[in-house]
Amino acid sequence: MASRRNKKQAEYFFDYTLLFIVLFLLGFGMIMVYSTSSYEASLSASLKYDEAYYLKHQALAAVMGLVAMIVVANIPYHFWERFAVLGYFVSAILIALVLTPLGIEANGARRWLNLGLSVQPAEIAKLCMILFLASFICKMGKGIRTGRGFWLVLMIPVPICLMVWKITNNMSSAIIIFGIALLMLFVASPDYKRFVLMGAAGVAAVAALVFAIIQMEHSDLGFRGGRILAWLNPEAYASGTGFQTLQALYAIGSGGIFGKGLGQSMQKLGFLPEAQNDMIFSIICEELGLFGGIAVILLFVLLIWRFMVIANNASDLFGALLVVGVMGHIAIQVILNIAVVTNTIPNTGISLPFISYGGSSVMFLLIEIGLVLSVAKGIKLKNV
């Protein structure tokens, strides 16, 4: 009896490679958060001159996230399907609560809630959107092949995206949520012509917008219009919207091939604003060089590859779509973050998964990894 039980257990798969990559990125991220933020924190009276302030908060969020990841990984993922609709509406309510006294303002943005802990509703919305769309697409079945079904799925994230954008003034998170939905729809839909047409229309619209902003360069274009102009010519806006981008590029350029050494960055010494957040990749390149930057990118490529392996071998469509949603979330953020740091796209606030400072981001990313591990446990080894 015992041998048969052991044989049955051995038939199922646990992705240790995925877990190792996540833990390595998490540990590396905390090292870089400390390296990047210790100088600023040691000079800040509001942070009690504690050079490990950011590290302690990041470590606490990581521990909470790891506990949640372990719990979620050991619960069959179909259990969460019954909460898909509830999660959609709860995420919308939490975003709206930012406008109440529960909302917290920091660095000129009101994007957080005080729920005993500081929580960013946009991060909850990303997780809930993945869960809801995976459930909804499965229930639609072949209906997704129709034009009506296609556009219905595409419109589902729009209300949440608009709320995130307008209420929390967080366009980058709104773009990520819509990007997650688009990728999940792309995987589930057999008709790729619509995506080609949408992509062409999107590129044309962006090109037209950029052209119009260039023509109105001397007009009042607002904050985001100014960011586009600074993206096109950061040197011309070096004292304003182009300052952070230029400092990030200086950091990357000064790192060379092998970097200045861990902890030896100059740009983090008050030159690069919020270096531990969205611009942490530039400090990685400065301290560890091009070699360190490429190594981090390769780790994320390996992580995406493990997601693809699990999604391709998932026991059902619901599990596969959950993994695709998590893969889309992480891949989009990595691509956009590195693109911003290297001035490939206009500057916008997007964190680097598992590495940038941010408790809500780390916690909910680890919960998403728990979902992926739960899906992986449903794979039989003979199918991998």
C-alpha positions as CSV (number, residue, x, y, z in Angstrom):
1,M,0.0,0.0,0.0
2,A,2.8,2.4,0.9
3,S,4.7,1.7,-2.3
4,R,1.6,2.4,-4.4
5,R,1.0,5.7,-2.5
6,N,4.6,6.7,-3.1
7,K,4.3,5.8,-6.8
8,K,1.2,7.9,-7.1
9,Q,2.9,10.9,-5.5
10,A,5.9,10.5,-7.7
11,E,3.8,10.8,-10.8
12,Y,3.2,14.5,-10.2
13,F,5.5,17.4,-11.0
14,F,6.9,20.2,-8.9
15,D,8.9,22.9,-10.7
16,Y,11.9,23.4,-8.5
17,T,13.6,25.4,-11.3
18,L,10.8,28.0,-11.3
19,L,11.0,28.2,-7.5
20,F,14.8,28.6,-7.5
21,I,14.7,31.4,-10.1
22,V,12.0,33.3,-8.1
23,L,13.9,32.9,-4.8
24,F,17.2,34.0,-6.5
25,L,15.5,37.1,-8.0
26,L,13.9,37.9,-4.6
27,G,17.2,37.6,-2.7
28,F,19.1,39.5,-5.4
29,G,16.4,42.2,-5.3
30,M,16.8,42.7,-1.6
31,I,20.6,43.0,-1.9
32,M,20.1,45.6,-4.7
33,V,17.4,47.5,-2.7
34,Y,19.8,47.8,0.2
35,S,22.7,48.8,-2.0
36,T,20.6,51.4,-3.8
37,S,18.6,52.9,-0.9
38,S,21.0,52.8,2.1
39,Y,22.6,56.2,1.4
40,E,19.2,58.0,1.0
41,A,17.7,56.3,4.0
42,S,20.7,57.2,6.2
43,L,20.2,60.9,5.5
44,S,16.4,61.0,5.9
45,A,15.0,62.1,9.3
46,S,11.6,60.8,8.3
47,L,13.1,57.3,8.0
48,K,14.9,57.8,11.4
49,Y,18.3,57.7,9.7
50,D,18.0,54.0,9.3
51,E,20.0,52.9,6.3
52,A,18.3,49.5,6.3
53,Y,14.8,51.0,6.3
54,Y,13.8,50.0,2.8
55,L,15.5,46.5,3.2
56,K,13.5,45.8,6.3
57,H,10.2,46.7,4.7
58,Q,11.0,44.7,1.6
59,A,12.1,41.7,3.6
60,L,8.8,41.8,5.6
61,A,6.7,42.0,2.4
62,A,8.8,39.1,0.9
63,V,8.3,36.9,4.0
64,M,4.5,37.5,4.0
65,G,4.5,36.9,0.2
66,L,6.4,33.6,0.6
67,V,4.0,32.4,3.3
68,A,1.1,33.2,1.0
69,M,2.8,31.6,-2.0
70,I,3.3,28.3,0.0
71,V,-0.4,28.3,1.1
72,V,-1.7,29.1,-2.4
73,A,0.7,26.5,-4.0
74,N,-0.8,23.8,-1.8
75,I,-4.4,24.6,-2.6
76,P,-5.8,23.1,-5.8
77,Y,-6.1,26.1,-8.2
78,H,-9.7,25.3,-9.2
79,F,-10.6,26.3,-5.6
80,W,-10.0,30.0,-6.6
81,E,-12.3,29.8,-9.6
82,R,-15.4,30.3,-7.4
83,F,-14.0,33.6,-6.2
84,A,-13.3,35.0,-9.7
85,V,-16.4,37.2,-10.0
86,L,-16.1,38.4,-6.4
87,G,-12.4,39.3,-7.0
88,Y,-13.3,41.4,-10.0
89,F,-15.8,43.6,-8.0
90,V,-13.7,43.6,-4.8
91,S,-10.7,45.0,-6.8
92,A,-13.0,47.7,-8.2
93,I,-14.2,48.6,-4.8
94,L,-10.7,48.8,-3.4
95,I,-9.6,51.1,-6.2
96,A,-12.6,53.4,-5.4
97,L,-11.6,53.4,-1.7
98,V,-8.4,55.3,-2.6
99,L,-10.7,58.4,-2.8
100,T,-11.8,57.9,0.9
101,P,-9.8,58.7,4.0
102,L,-8.3,55.2,3.7
103,G,-6.3,56.4,0.8
104,I,-2.6,57.2,1.3
105,E,-0.7,59.8,-0.7
106,A,3.0,59.5,-1.3
107,N,5.4,61.3,-3.7
108,G,2.5,63.3,-5.0
109,A,0.4,60.3,-6.0
110,R,-2.6,58.8,-4.2
111,R,-2.4,55.1,-5.0
112,W,-2.3,53.2,-1.7
113,L,-4.8,52.1,0.9
114,N,-4.2,51.9,4.7
115,L,-5.6,48.4,5.5
116,G,-3.4,47.9,8.5
117,L,-0.6,47.5,5.9
118,S,0.0,49.8,3.0
119,V,-1.6,48.1,-0.1
120,Q,-1.7,49.2,-3.7
121,P,-5.1,48.2,-5.1
122,A,-3.7,48.1,-8.7
123,E,-1.6,45.1,-7.7
124,I,-4.7,43.3,-6.4
125,A,-6.5,44.2,-9.6
126,K,-3.8,42.5,-11.7
127,L,-4.2,39.2,-9.8
128,C,-8.0,39.4,-9.8
129,M,-8.1,40.2,-13.5
130,I,-6.0,37.1,-14.3
131,L,-8.3,34.9,-12.2
132,F,-11.5,36.4,-13.6
133,L,-10.5,36.2,-17.3
134,A,-9.2,32.7,-17.0
135,S,-12.6,31.6,-15.5
136,F,-14.7,33.7,-18.0
137,I,-12.8,32.5,-21.1
138,C,-13.3,28.8,-20.0
139,K,-17.0,29.4,-19.5
140,M,-17.3,31.0,-22.9
141,G,-15.9,27.9,-24.6
142,K,-16.2,28.2,-28.4
143,G,-18.1,31.4,-28.0
144,I,-14.8,33.2,-27.9
145,R,-14.3,32.5,-31.6
146,T,-17.2,34.8,-32.5
147,G,-16.7,38.5,-33.0
148,R,-19.1,39.2,-30.1
149,G,-17.2,36.9,-27.8
150,F,-13.9,38.4,-28.8
151,W,-14.9,42.0,-28.1
152,L,-16.7,41.0,-24.9
153,V,-13.5,39.6,-23.4
154,L,-11.5,42.5,-24.6
155,M,-13.9,45.0,-22.9
156,I,-13.9,43.2,-19.5
157,P,-10.7,44.9,-18.3
158,V,-11.6,48.3,-19.6
159,P,-13.6,49.5,-16.5
160,I,-10.9,48.4,-14.1
161,C,-8.2,50.0,-16.3
162,L,-10.1,53.3,-16.4
163,M,-10.5,53.3,-12.7
164,V,-6.8,52.6,-12.1
165,W,-5.9,55.3,-14.5
166,K,-8.3,58.0,-13.4
167,I,-8.7,57.4,-9.7
168,T,-5.1,56.4,-8.8
169,N,-3.5,58.4,-11.7
170,N,-1.5,55.2,-12.6
171,M,-1.5,54.8,-16.4
172,S,1.3,52.3,-16.4
173,S,-0.7,49.8,-14.2
174,A,-3.7,50.3,-16.4
175,I,-1.6,49.5,-19.5
176,I,-0.3,46.4,-17.8
177,I,-3.8,45.1,-16.8
178,F,-5.0,45.6,-20.4
179,G,-1.8,43.9,-21.7
180,I,-2.5,40.9,-19.5
181,A,-6.0,40.6,-20.8
182,L,-4.8,41.0,-24.4
183,L,-2.2,38.2,-24.0
184,M,-4.7,35.8,-22.4
185,L,-7.2,36.5,-25.2
186,F,-4.5,36.0,-27.8
187,V,-3.7,32.6,-26.4
188,A,-7.3,31.6,-26.2
189,S,-8.5,32.9,-29.5
190,P,-7.7,31.1,-32.8
191,D,-8.2,34.2,-35.0
192,Y,-5.0,36.1,-35.1
193,K,-6.1,38.5,-37.9
194,R,-7.9,40.7,-35.4
195,F,-4.7,41.1,-33.4
196,V,-2.7,42.0,-36.5
197,L,-5.3,44.7,-37.3
198,M,-5.4,45.9,-33.7
199,G,-1.6,46.1,-33.6
200,A,-1.4,48.1,-36.8
201,A,-4.1,50.5,-35.6
202,G,-2.3,50.9,-32.3
203,V,1.1,51.6,-33.8
204,A,-0.6,54.2,-36.2
205,A,-2.4,55.8,-33.3
206,V,0.8,56.1,-31.2
207,A,2.7,57.5,-34.2
208,A,0.0,60.1,-34.9
209,L,0.0,61.1,-31.2
210,V,3.7,61.5,-31.0
211,F,3.7,63.5,-34.3
212,A,0.9,65.8,-32.9
213,I,2.8,66.4,-29.7
214,I,6.0,67.3,-31.6
215,Q,4.0,69.8,-33.7
216,M,2.6,71.4,-30.5
217,E,6.0,71.4,-28.7
218,H,5.7,75.0,-27.4
219,S,2.1,74.6,-26.2
220,D,1.0,73.4,-22.8
221,L,0.9,69.6,-23.3
222,G,0.5,68.6,-19.7
223,F,2.6,66.2,-17.7
224,R,2.4,63.2,-20.0
225,G,3.0,65.3,-23.2
226,G,6.1,66.7,-21.5
227,R,7.4,63.2,-20.8
228,I,7.0,62.3,-24.5
229,L,9.0,65.4,-25.5
230,A,11.7,64.5,-22.9
231,W,11.8,61.0,-24.3
232,L,12.6,62.3,-27.8
233,N,15.2,64.8,-26.6
234,P,16.1,64.3,-22.9
235,E,19.0,66.7,-23.0
236,A,16.7,69.6,-23.9
237,Y,14.7,68.8,-20.7
238,A,17.7,67.9,-18.5
239,S,16.5,70.1,-15.6
240,G,13.0,68.8,-15.7
241,T,11.2,65.8,-17.0
242,G,14.3,64.5,-18.7
243,F,16.5,64.6,-15.5
244,Q,15.7,61.1,-14.2
245,T,16.1,59.5,-17.6
246,L,19.5,61.2,-18.2
247,Q,20.8,60.1,-14.8
248,A,19.7,56.5,-15.5
249,L,21.6,56.6,-18.8
250,Y,24.7,58.0,-17.1
251,A,24.5,55.1,-14.6
252,I,24.2,52.5,-17.3
253,G,27.0,54.1,-19.4
254,S,29.4,54.5,-16.5
255,G,29.1,50.8,-15.4
256,G,30.9,49.5,-18.5
257,I,31.2,45.8,-19.0
258,F,31.7,44.5,-15.5
259,G,30.6,47.5,-13.4
260,K,32.1,49.5,-10.6
261,G,31.4,46.9,-8.0
262,L,28.5,46.1,-5.7
263,G,27.7,49.2,-3.6
264,Q,30.0,51.5,-5.6
265,S,27.3,53.4,-7.6
266,M,27.7,57.1,-7.7
267,Q,24.2,57.9,-9.2
268,K,22.4,56.5,-6.1
269,L,24.1,59.2,-4.0
270,G,21.3,61.7,-4.5
271,F,21.6,62.0,-8.3
272,L,19.0,59.5,-9.5
273,P,15.6,60.1,-7.9
274,E,13.8,57.0,-6.4
275,A,16.6,54.8,-7.6
276,Q,15.4,51.8,-5.5
277,N,12.1,51.8,-7.3
278,D,11.6,52.1,-11.1
279,M,15.2,52.9,-11.9
280,I,16.9,50.0,-10.0
281,F,18.0,48.3,-13.2
282,S,20.2,51.3,-14.0
283,I,22.0,50.9,-10.7
284,I,22.4,47.2,-11.4
285,C,24.1,48.1,-14.7
286,E,26.3,50.7,-13.0
287,E,27.5,48.4,-10.1
288,L,27.5,45.0,-12.0
289,G,28.0,46.3,-15.5
290,L,26.6,45.1,-18.8
291,F,27.3,41.5,-17.6
292,G,25.0,41.9,-14.5
293,G,22.3,43.5,-16.6
294,I,22.3,40.7,-19.2
295,A,22.4,38.1,-16.4
296,V,19.2,39.6,-14.9
297,I,17.5,39.6,-18.3
298,L,18.5,36.0,-18.8
299,L,17.0,35.0,-15.5
300,F,13.7,36.6,-16.5
301,V,13.9,34.8,-19.9
302,L,14.4,31.5,-18.0
303,L,11.4,32.3,-15.8
304,I,9.2,33.0,-18.8
305,W,10.4,29.7,-20.4
306,R,9.3,27.8,-17.2
307,F,5.9,29.5,-17.4
308,M,5.6,28.4,-21.0
309,V,6.5,24.8,-20.1
310,I,3.9,24.7,-17.4
311,A,1.2,26.4,-19.5
312,N,1.8,23.9,-22.4
313,N,1.5,20.9,-20.0
314,A,-1.3,22.2,-17.8
315,S,-4.1,19.6,-17.2
316,D,-6.8,22.0,-18.4
317,L,-7.5,25.3,-20.1
318,F,-8.2,27.2,-16.8
319,G,-4.8,26.3,-15.4
320,A,-3.0,27.1,-18.7
321,L,-4.7,30.6,-18.8
322,L,-3.8,31.3,-15.2
323,V,-0.1,30.6,-16.0
324,V,-0.4,32.7,-19.2
325,G,-1.8,35.6,-17.2
326,V,1.0,35.5,-14.7
327,M,3.6,35.2,-17.5
328,G,2.1,38.2,-19.3
329,H,2.1,40.2,-16.1
330,I,5.8,39.6,-15.4
331,A,6.9,39.8,-19.0
332,I,5.2,43.1,-19.7
333,Q,6.6,44.7,-16.6
334,V,10.1,43.5,-17.3
335,I,10.0,44.7,-20.9
336,L,8.5,48.1,-20.0
337,N,10.7,48.7,-17.1
338,I,13.9,48.0,-19.0
339,A,12.6,50.0,-22.0
340,V,11.9,53.0,-19.7
341,V,15.4,52.8,-18.0
342,T,17.1,52.7,-21.4
343,N,14.9,55.5,-22.8
344,T,13.4,53.2,-25.4
345,I,9.9,54.4,-24.4
346,P,8.8,57.5,-22.5
347,N,9.4,57.5,-18.8
348,T,6.6,56.0,-16.7
349,G,6.4,54.4,-13.3
350,I,6.8,50.6,-13.8
351,S,8.7,48.4,-11.2
352,L,11.1,45.6,-12.1
353,P,9.4,42.4,-10.7
354,F,10.9,40.9,-7.5
355,I,13.8,43.4,-7.6
356,S,12.4,46.9,-7.3
357,Y,11.3,48.2,-3.9
358,G,7.6,47.8,-3.3
359,G,5.8,45.6,-0.8
360,S,2.5,45.2,-2.6
361,S,4.2,44.3,-5.8
362,V,6.3,41.6,-4.2
363,M,3.5,40.1,-2.1
364,F,1.1,39.7,-5.0
365,L,3.7,38.5,-7.5
366,L,4.6,35.8,-5.0
367,I,0.9,34.9,-4.7
368,E,0.8,34.6,-8.5
369,I,3.8,32.3,-8.4
370,G,1.9,30.2,-5.9
371,L,-0.9,29.8,-8.4
372,V,1.6,28.8,-11.1
373,L,3.1,26.2,-8.7
374,S,-0.4,24.9,-8.0
375,V,-1.0,24.4,-11.7
376,A,2.4,22.7,-12.1
377,K,1.5,20.2,-9.3
378,G,-1.4,19.0,-11.5
379,I,1.0,18.0,-14.3
380,K,1.9,14.3,-14.6
381,L,5.6,13.7,-15.2
382,K,4.9,11.5,-18.2
383,N,3.3,14.5,-19.9
384,V,6.2,16.9,-19.2
